[in-house]
Amino acid sequence: MTMTATSVDLPPGVDDRGEPLRAIEDRVLWLSSAIIDHANRVRPNPSGLKVGGHQASSASMVSIMTSLWFEQLRPADRVSVKPHASPVLHAINYLLGQLDESSLTTLREFGGLQAYPSRTKDPDPVDYSTGSVGIGATAPIWAALARRYVEGHFGTGETGGRQYSLLGDAELDEGACWEAVLDPMVAELGEVVWIVDLNRQSLDRVVPNIGASRLQGMFAAAGWQVLSVKYGRRLEALFGRPDGDRLRARLDAMPNPEYQRLLRCGPGELRARLAGSGPDGAAVRRLLDGVADDELHAAVRNLGGHDHQALADAFARIDDTRPTVIFAYTIKGYGLATEGHPQNHSALLNAEQLRSLAARVGADPDRPWLRFPAGSREDRLCAQVADRLARDPVSLSPPPAMPTDLGHLPTGLATTQAALGRTLLDLNRAAPDVGARIVTVSPDVSSSTNLGGWVNKVGVWSHAERDDWFADDAETILHWRERPTGRHVELGIAETNLVGAIGELGATWSRWGQPLLPIGVLYDPFVERALEPWSFGIYAGGQSILVGTPAGVTLAPEGGAHQSIKTPSIGLEQPGCVSYEPAFALEAEWTLLAALAQLGRPGGQSAYLRLSTRSVDQALAAVPSDPAARERRRRNVVAGGYLLRRHDRPAVTLCAMGALITETLAAADRLAALGFGADVVCVTSPDLLFRALQARRGLGDAAEWILEVVFPADRAVPMVTVLDGHPHTLAFLAGVNRVPAAHLGVTGFGQSGDLGDVYRYHHLDVDSIVGVALDLVD
């Protein structure tokens, strides 16, 4: 889209354009616009697909980011930049010598600057990955928590430091923002500062009523300091003249679209519209009669978010004892020909408009990437800021050596969910250096997910020690000792906060060189609610373990609302993550240890463990007593599966995952009695088995050996797969040896009932397994 401005030239005079900071702001505006222009209009585009970029959204942030970087930031500070302002971040990094000129032409190019800021993919310093609206905005909250946790337990080497979040006003529509703001723990994080780019536009329109006062009240009610930067010095000077209070009242009461329309007016129309037809119109007209056209043109645009002094005053008022939000009023497209237009979100300046911008800000469109002249005031300021913000390289502390087997052999009836809590306690005793790095997080479900013993042992983390008023109550089983040395973090019932926290706890190794081993525990049905922010945390480099428990229709009495269906396949499909669903307690231990060993290191990965509350006879695992055979079993479990039962002449292979191993083994016995031998494969990770199959076909680099161990070609027979989840999760296994197959699982919402009724309803009972097996082989 190309637009024509009624007037775009900002007048000289009372603005401080001659000062280095204003000149730097102009250059940042130019560079961010030129970066987007080059990607769309200069760089060859053989496919013809829209490249995109957001010149207007970038322009509204230029003043704020220039003020923040060049006047306020310290080395320990970190900033989350709103997604559509990524070109501004790259422009600043370029002026500070942290980005090579060759990268400026690569926005949204393969291997080049990313569409949105990325910690792991951009070539220049990026503190937070953003792009998923609401998630990047809240990340600094959880990073503040993570920094305090690491500092209290191991030390970060940094003293203080604010965690800034730059977000657009429309981003406050996201529930993730308010879930984070309202968590009681957040009110203690005084290093958190949000700066809201209040440009009063969304993608398609000018927002009719932004409700700033309502938003401010919501932050204040949550214990935040609320600051507003509404008008700049030029407008404040006008307000100080006779009848200036009438002008302020007029602007304060003006609907957003009406104000935006003023930005598209010539001088005469601007005066008439600004005076309006209300009772104060005559007084406002008298005031405006004494203002020159160019001064009025500049004044009506002089919002606080574009005034460096107004911004500096707000930063000086930040109260570091509680989180702060600054509402900075801005103009979308500020300084561009598209400023204020309701459809400027993805609009691009045309060639003529770009050259006009270059002339106004002192840039050369034929040499767009010029830095400031060596030795100029601007060049010296850039050098000073670069020196001031220089961070020492992160010295990585390697995570402690992880045991692979704690030497136990569970007996009797046990659940994989209970095995989680026991393994954590056993690991803490066997390898205290590992235990010291583990931090568990849950959304108010610690006791119901079998973490009670762990919480009693390690305590609950809190910024300050709190009294445990039930410590002397003999009937209290779960002891809630809150102190800075605790290793369990309890958040409110908001899964988005949980995964946001473990994502940032899982990034401490790369931020401060101190690895943590974060484990987030939540009910498996709610993994889907948490998936998007957890996935984005993985994308941003956070390494963590997500435990979903209890899981599946095996949670029979809870009914369909609490019976997860899709989560096994979600785990299989999630990049940067390995998923496990163990059937036996020992497998839960082995897979948890293997997952922990992948955290807190370059090249590490996250993990998803799906656990069950169903008791399973541990003797069915038939764990070998010979040490070498036990280690072989462990190695296969961690690699994705193992042959649990081997028949001399199998007619069918039964592949089961998780708690349904019980029904599958019973079905194998029934089939054998009918004369049809069955191999039984216990699948622990469809994720890893699928990777192995892809690698066999040349589509990856995973280890292939597990396929031959679990599915040897000379034992290829028809197959039945069974799991408490969607059957397509294991359907690919039939392709390992291209055999006929049937796939049992859950494809519909569940029902409340006892386990037998629910399994029959979903065709997961022994009769169903036997029946489909006979269909294949008889």
N, C-alpha and C positions, 0 to 999 in steps of 0.2 A: 504494500500500500504506500502510496506517495501522497503527501499532504502539502498544502500551501498555507504558510503562516500569514496572518494579517500584518504582524510586525514581530520581528525576531531580534532586532538589534538592541542589545542592552546598552544604555547610555553610559558615557564616562562620568566622572565627577565624584559624587559622594560615596560610591562603592569603593572598596579597597583593592581594585583590580591591579594597581601597581605594586602591591605588596607581594612578597614571594609566595605566601600561602595561597593567595587568590590566583596567581599565575600557575601554580602547581595544580590547583583545582581545574583551571581551564585546560591544562595539558592532559589531565586525567580524563576529563570529559571528551576531549578530542580523541585520545588513544582508545578509550572504550568504544566510542562510536566507529572509529576507523577499523578496529579489530573486527567488528560485526560487519561493516561494509565490505571489507576485503573478503570475508568468508562468503558473502552473498553475491557481490557484484564484480569482484575482481578475479578470484580464484576460479579456475575452470571447473565446471560441474557437468561431467559427461552424462550422469544419470538424469539430470533435470529435476531431481527431487528438491523440495524446499530445504534450505539449510537452516534458516531461522536465526534467532538471536533477539535481544530485547534492548534496543537503544534507549527507549523511553524509561523502562524500568531501571536501567543502569543510571541514567541521568538523574533520577530522583534521589539516588544514593550518593552521588559524587561528593557533594558538600559534606555530608555526614562522615563518609569514609576518609576524605582528605583531612578533616579535622581530627578524626580519631587516630589515624596512623601518624600524622605529622605533628600532632601536639600532645596526644594523651597516652598512647600505648607504651608499655614497658616490656622488657623481654619475657617476663613470666605471664603476661596477659595472652589470652587466646580469643580468637574471634570466629564466630560462625556467620558466614555471609549469605544473605538471601540468594536463592538459586539464580534468579535472573540478573543479578548484579555481578556475576562471575567476571565479565570483561573489566569491570572497575578494579577488582582485586588483581587481575593480571596486569593492568596498566600501572597500578601502584607498585607491584613487585618489580616490574620492568624499570621504573624510575629509581627504585632502590637497589638496582643491580642484581636482583635475585631471579631474573628471567631473561633468557637470551632473546635478542631481536628476532632470530629465526622462528621462534615460537609464536610471534604475534600474528603470523599469517596462517596459523593452523587451527583456529577455533573450529571445533566440531569436525575436524578432519581426522581420519583414522590415525591413531597414534599421537594426535596433537592435543591442544587444549580441549578439555572436556566441555560438554554443554553446560554443566553445572560444577561448582567446585568439588574436587575429589582429592582426598588425602593420599590415595594410593595410585592415582593415574595421572594427575597433573604434574608437570615438570618443575613447578615453582612451589614455594611453601604454602600449604593450605592446612589450616588448623582443624577444620571440620568439613566432612563431606555433607553437602546439602543437595536438594533437588526433590526429595520427598517432602512435600509441604507439611509443616508441623513437626517433622522428625528432626531435621537439622536445627530448627529453632530451639528445641528442647534439649538437644545434646549437651550444650554447655552446663545445664543444670546437673546432669549426671556426671559430667566430667569434674565439676566442682566437688561432688560427693566423692568421686574416685580419687581425686587429688588429696582430699583430706584423709581418706582411708589409708592411702599409701604413705602419706606423710606421717601419720600417727603410728603406722606399723613398721615402716622400713626407711622412711625419709625419701624425699624427691630431689633434694639439692636445690629446690626453689623456695623462695620465701614469698608467700602471698601470691598475688596475681589475680586479676579479674577475669571472669569468663563472660565475654560479650556475645550477644546474639543480635544480629541485624535481621529484622524480618519485616515483611510488608503487612499493612493493616489487614488485608484480606486473609492473610495466613492465620489470623486470630479466629477465623471461622472453624479451624480444625480443632476437633475435640482433644487431640493429643496435647495441645498447648494448655488447655484448662485442666486436664488430668494431672499434668506436671505442676502447674501453678498451685493447685489446691492440695497437693500432698503435704501433710504437716511437717515433714522433715525439711522441705524446701525453704520454709520460712527462716531457717537457721543459716542459710547459705548466703551470706552477705557479699560474697565475691561475684554473684550472678548479676549481670546488667543486661537487660533487654532494651534495644532501641527500635521503636516501631516507626517505620517509614510510612507516615500517615498521609499518603498521597490521594486517598479517597477515590481510587479507581480500582476496579477489578479488570479481568481480561476483556470483558465486553462493554463496560459502561462505567459511568460515574456512579458511585454508590449513593443512592438518594439520601440516606441518613446513616452516617457512620457510627453515631452513638458514642462519641469519644468519652463523654462523661460517664456513661454506663460502664464502658470498659474500664475506665479508671477506677470506678467504684468497686468493680469485681477484683481488680488487683489489690486495692487497698484492703478489702475485706479478707484477702488471703494473707495479709501481713506484709505486703510489698510497699516500698517507698514509691510514690507515683510523682513523676515530674513531667511538666508539659513545656514544650518549646514551640509556641504558636506563632509569634510575630518577631520579626527582626528589628534592628535598630532604626531603619528608615521608617517603617510603619510606626514604631513606638514614638519616633520624633513627631510624626504627624498627629498621633493621638494626644501629644502634649500641647498642641496648638488650640486656640479657641475653637470650640465645636468638635474637637478631636474625639471627645468621648462619644459623640453621636456617630462618628465614622466607625469607631471600635464596635459600638453596639450594632451598627448595620452589618459589619462583617461577621460578628459573632452569630447573628441571627440568620445569616444568609444560607440557604440550602446549598449543598455541595455542587449540584449541577449549575446553579446560577453563578456561583463563584468561578467555576471552571470556564463558563462562557465568557467572563470578563477577559480571560487570557487571550481570547481570539478577536478582541475588539480593537479598532482604531481609536485615536484620542477622543474624538467627539462622542462616539457611541459609548466608550468606556466611562466618560464623565456622566452621561445620562443614566446608564445602567447602574453605576455605582451609587448615585444619589437616590435612585429608586423613586417610588411614588408614595412612600409612607409619610407620616407626620414630620419626620426629621429630614426629609429630602431637601428642604430649602437650606437648612443649616449645613448639611453635608456639601451642597453645591457651593455655598459661600466658602467653605474650607478649600474645596478643590479649585476654586477660581484663583487661589493664590499659589497653585502648584503648577509648574511647567509640565508640558506634555511628557518630556523624557523622564522627568522625576516621577510623575504619576505612573508611567509605564513600568518603571523599576520598582516603585513602592508597592504596587498591587501584587508583585511577585515576591516581595520581601518577607517570606515566611521564615519562621525560626529555624527550620531544618536546612535552610540555605544561608544562614547567617553564622559565621564562625564565632563571633563573640557571644551570641545567644547560646550556641552549642557549648562553648567553653564554660559559660556560667553554669549551665546545667551539669556538666561533668564535675565541676567544682563542688556541687551540692550533693553528690552521691554519698549516701550513708552506708558505709561498708559493714554495718552490723546486721543488715537485712537485705534481701534482694531488691533490686531497683528496676523500674520500667520507665523509660523516657519516651513520651509521645512527641515525636518531631514532625511538625507539619511541613509537608513538601509538595512539590508540583511534579507530577509524572511527565517526564520529558523536559525537565527544567533546562533552559538554555538552548533547546533544539527547536527546529521549525514545527515540530509536532507537539510542542508542550501543551498540556491541558486538553488535547483532543480526546473525546471518549473512546475512539477506536485506535489509539496510538500504541497499544500494547506490543504488537509485532510489526508496527510500521517502520519502514526504512527511509532514511533521508535519500533523496535523489542526488545526482551528481552536483547540480547547482546548489542545492541546500548544503551539501557537505563542504563545498568550496566556500560558501558564505560563512559557515561555522569556522572553517580554518582561518579565514581572514579576521574574524572577530577575536579568536583566541590566540592569534599569532603562530599558527601552525602552517606547515607547507604541505598541501595535498599531494604534491609530486614526490615529496620525501616524508611520508607520514610518520616515520618512526624516529625522527630526530629527537635526541635528548636535549637538555638545556645546554647552552654554551658553557664550556669548561671555565670554572672560576666565577660564574655568575652567582648572584644571591640564591637563585633557585637551585643551582647545581650544588652549592655549598650546603643548603638546607637538606637536600636529598641525601648527601653524604653523611651529614650529622645524624639524620634519622636512621639511616642504615646502620651506623655504628651503635646508636642507642638501642636498636631493636635486635642486635645480633645475639643469637642464643648459642650457648656452648653446645657442641655436638652431644647427642644422647649416648651415654655409655651403657650398653646393654648388659644387664646382669642375667646370665643364663638361668632358666628355671632349674630347680633341683632335680636330681635323677629320680625318675618315677619307677617304683617297683611294678612288675608286670603281673605278679601273683602273690597274694598274701598268705597262701598255704592252707587255707581253710577248705573243708568239705562239708557243705550244708547237708543236713539230714532232715527227715520228717517232712512235714508240710511247711512250705515257705512261699512268700511272694517276692516278686522282683522289686516292688515298691519298698518293702521292709528292708530288702538287701541294700538299697541305697543308703539308708541311715546307718546300717551296721558297717558298710564298707567305709564310710567316712570316718567313723570312730576307730575302726581297725587301722585305717591308713594313718590317722593322726598318731596312733601309738607306734606303728611300725616305722613310719617315716615322718617324724615331727617337722622336719624342714619342709616337706611337701605340705603337711597339714597347715603349717603357718601361712602358706600362700593361698589356701582355699578360702573363698568367701562365698557363702550361700546367700541367695536372695529369694524372697517369696512374697506374694501379695496376700498376706494374712492367711496363709494356709500351711504354716510350719508343722503344726501338730498333726493335721489331717493328711499330710504327705510323708509322715514318718521321719521328720527331722527333729523331733522333740529331744531325743538323746544327744544329738549333735549340738543343739542350741543350749541345752543344759551344760554341756562340756565347755563350749567355747564362748558363750555369752553373745549378747546382741550388741552390734555396733551402734554407738551414738556419739555425736560430737562432744557431748559432756556427760559425765556420770550422773545417773538418775537413781533415786531411791527405789528399791524393790520392796514395796509395802506388803507383799505377801511372802517374803522370805521366811518368816517364822510361822507360816500357816502349814500345819502338818498335812493337810489335804491337797496342797498344791503340788502337782506333778511336774508341770512345765515351769521352770524357774526363769523369769524374765529379767535377767541382770543386764542392764544397759550401761555401756561404758565404752570409752575410746578404744579399748583393746579387744572388743568383741569382734567375732568373725562371721556373724549372721546379720544381714540387713533386712529388716522387715518394713515393707512399704504398704500403702493402702491397697484396696482392692481395685487395681488398675493394671491390667497386663501390659499395656503400652509402657508404663513407667518401669515395670520389672525388666523388660527386655532392653529398654533404653539404658537402664543402670548397668546391666551385665555387659552390654556392648561397650560402654565406656570403661568399666572395670577391666574388661578384656583388652583395652587399648593402652593400659598404663605402661606396658613394656616398651611401646614405641614412643610414648610421650615423655616418660620420665626414667626409662630404663629399668623399671621395677616390675617384673611379671607377677600378675595375680592369676589365680585359677578360679574364675567365677562360675558358679552353678546356679542357674535360675530354675525354680521348681514351681509349676502351676498345674492346674487340672488340664488334662489333655484336650478336652473339648474346646478349651479356650486358646489353644495354640494358634488357631486360625485368626483369632482377634489380635494376637501378638505378632503374627508372622511378618507383616509388612515392616514394622519398625525393627524387628530382629534381623530380617533380611538386609535392611539398609545398614544396620550396624555392622553386619558381616562385610558388606560392600565397603564400608568405611575403615575396615581393618580391625574391628573388634573381634576377639576370639573368646568364645564362651561356650558353655554347655547348657542347653535347654532341656529340662526333664519334664515330660508330659505324663502325669499320673494322677489318678487312675485313668485307664484308657478303655475305649471300645464299648461294645454292647455287653461285654463281660461285667460291666457295672450295671447289672440287670435291673435292680430295683429303682434306680434313679430315672429310668425312662429315656425317651428319645432326646430330650433337651441336653442331657449330660452324657450321651453316648457318641463318642467320636467315630467318624467314618473315614474321612479323607486324610487324616494326619499321617498314616504310613506313606502314602504316595507323596505328600508334601515334603516329608523328610528325604525321600528319594530324589525329588526334583530340585531341592534347594541348593544353589551354588555355594561353594565355600564351606560346606557342611557335610559331615558323614553322619548317617542315621543308623541307629541300632534299635532292635526290639528283641531283647533276650527272653528266652523261655524259662530259664532256671536262675536261681539266686547266684550261683557261681558265674554264670555268663554275665549277669548284671555287674558283678565285681570286675570281671576281666574287661568288659567293654568300657566301663567307667574309667578304669585305669588307663586303657589305651586312649580314650578321648582326652583325659587330663594331660597325657604325654604330648599332645599336639598343641597345647595352649602356650601363650606367652613367648613366642619365638618367631623369627622371620620364617615365612613359608608355612606357618602353622595353620590350623583350620578349626572351625567350630564343630559342635556335635549336637545331635538331637537324640535323646534316649526316651523311648516310649515304654513305660512300665505299667504293671498291672497289680491290682489288689486281690487277684484270684490266687488262692493257695494251690500249689502244685506239689505233688509227691516228688521230692528231690532224688529219690532212688531211680526214677525214670531217666535221669540224665546219664546214668551208667558211666560216671567219670572214671577213667582208667586210674588204677592205683600206681602203676609204674610211672616214675617221674618223667621219663622221656615221652611216654604215651600221653601223659597229662599235658605236657608242654605242647605236643602236637595238637591235642584237642584245643588248647587255649589259642594257639596260633590260627587254627581254622575258624574258631569262633570270632576272633578279632578281624579275620579277613572276610567274613560274610556268611559262613555256614559250615555245616559238617554233616557227614553221614552218621546219623544216630543209630540206625538199625539196618543191617545188611543181610539180605536174603540170598541163599545160594543161587536160586533161579528166579529173579524177580519178574513178575508180570506187570507191575505198575510201580511208579515212584510217587510216594506221598510227600509233598513238601509243605511244611507247616511253619508258622512263625508265632512266637509269643505263647500266650496261655493256651491256645488251641492245640498245643503239642499233646495234651492229654487225650482229647478226642481222636487225634490222628493216630496215636499209638494203639488206642483201642480199636480203631477201624482196621489197622494193619493186622491185629490179632484175628478179627472177624474174617478178613479176607483170606488169611492163611488157613483158617478152618474150612473155608470154602474151596481151597485148593489153588488160591492165587497169591503167591508170595509177593511181599511188598518191601521195597527199600523205603526207609523213612529219612528224609533230609530235614534237619532243623536249620531254618534260615534265620540268621541273626541280623543280617544287613542286606536287604535287596539293593540298597544303594551301591554297595561295594561289588556285589555280583553283577549289577548292570554295567558298572564301569569296566569290570573285567571283560564282559562280553563286547563292549564297545572297543576296547583295546585289541581284542582278538581280530576285530574287523578293521583295524588300523585307524580308529577314530578316537584314540586316547592313548595315554601312556601308563595306565594302571597295570598292576600285576595280574597276569592271566592264570597263574598256576592254580588258583582256588577252583576254577571251573573244572579242571581235570580231576582234582581231588574229590569234589562234591558230585559232579556229573560226568563220570568217565564215559567215553563214547561206547565202550564195549558193554555198558549196562543201560544203554538207552532204550527205554520202554515208555509206554503211555504215562502221562503225568496228571496228578491232581494237586492243585495248590489250595491251601487253606490259610486264612488269616482273619483276625477280628478287625476288619477294615475293608476298604474297597478292593475287590478282587483284581483289578487291573494292576495293582502294585506288584504282584508276582507273575502276571500273565506272560511276561517276557521270558521267563525261565524255559518255557516250552521251545523257544528258539535256540537254546544252547545246543541241543542235538536234533532239533526239528522233529519233535514227536507230537502225536495227538495229545490233546490236553483238555481238561475241564478246570474251571477256576471258581472256587467258593469264597464268599466274603459277604460284606454288607453293602447293599446298594440303596437302602431306603431308611427313613427315619425309624428309630427303634420304638419299643414298647416297654412299659414296666412289667416286671414279672420275675419269677425265679429263673435261675440260670438255664435249666432244661427247657423251659417254655420259650425263652428268648432265643436260645440256640436253634431250636426247631423252627421258629418263625423265620429266621434268617438262613436256614439250611446249613447250619454249621454243626449239627449234631452228628453222632457216629453213623446213624442210619443214612443221612444224606451223603456223607463221605463214601460209605460203602456203596451206595447206589450209583453215584456218578463214576466210581472206579469200575464197577461191573459193566456199566454202559461202554466203557472204553476197552475192556479186555475180554468180556464174555461174548 
